[in-house]
Amino acid sequence: MIKRKVIILSVLVVVASIVASLIAWAPWIKEKHVHDKVMEHLGGLDTMFNYPGETMPLSDVPKTFRKVPFVSLMYFPGEAVFMVTFYGSII
């Protein structure tokens, strides 16, 4: 009986680890998806943004994309960072 419980617990731990790893990796969050979500959050590509030293449309602001566990980052160098979570929320 105890051996069966150990096997069941081991299987549950492996399944939970796989699920947690998949959520941390979040392969469904692509750079285009992050870009679109952040641009929508800020008001669209034609919205004016005060980038250091000048005001320009969001489409002209330099952007960098980085993937970290559980979130994807899009940042404007030297200015702002936007995090898109694995469930699509923007922080």
N, C-alpha and C positions, 0 to 999 in steps of 0.2 A: 504494500500500500504506500509506504513512504517513497519507494523508488518511482512509483507512478506519479506522485506529486512532484518529485524533483524533475521528472521528464516534462511534465506539463508546465511547470514554472520555467524551465529552460527554454521551451518552445515560445512561451509568452514573452520572455525577455528578448529573444532573438527577433520575434515579430515586432515588438515595440521599438527595438533598436533600428530595424529596417525602416519603419514608419517615420521615426524621428530623423533619421538620416535623409530620407526622401524629402521631408518637409524643410529641413535645413538647406538642402541643395536647391530645392524649388526650381526644377528644370522648366516649368511652365512660364516662369518670369523671364522674358527675353528683353533685350535692350530696347526694341521698338515699343514693347508694351509699357516699360517704365517711362520712356520718353513721352508716349501718348498720355499716360496717366498724369504725369507731372505737368505737362503743357495744359491739359484740361483743368487741373487743379489751379493753375496760375491764370487761367483765362483765355488761353489760345495762343497760337503762334504769333499773332499780330499785336498782342498786348505789349505795351512799352514796359521795359524793365530797367531799373536804375543800376546798371553795371558800373563798377568803380570808374569814375571819371566822366561817364556819359550815359545818356538814356538811349536805349536801342530796343528794337523789337526782339522778343524772345527767340525768334528764329535765327537771329544773328549772334546771340550770346554763346560763347564756347561752352560745350558740355562734356563731361566725362562720366563714364558708366563704370561701376565697380560692383561685383557680386561678393557678398559676405554671407555667412550663415543666417538664415531666416529672413534676410532682407536683401534688396538690391538698392544701391545708392546711385543717384544721379546728382552730380554737383557742378556748380559753376565755379571754376577755379578762383579762389580768393574771395568768394562771395557767399554762397548758400549751398546747403546739402539737403536733399530730399530723399527720404527712405520709403521705398515701396515694400510692404510686408508680403509674405507668402500668400496671404489671403486678399491682397489688392488694396489695402488701406495705405494712405500716405501720411507719414509722420514728418 
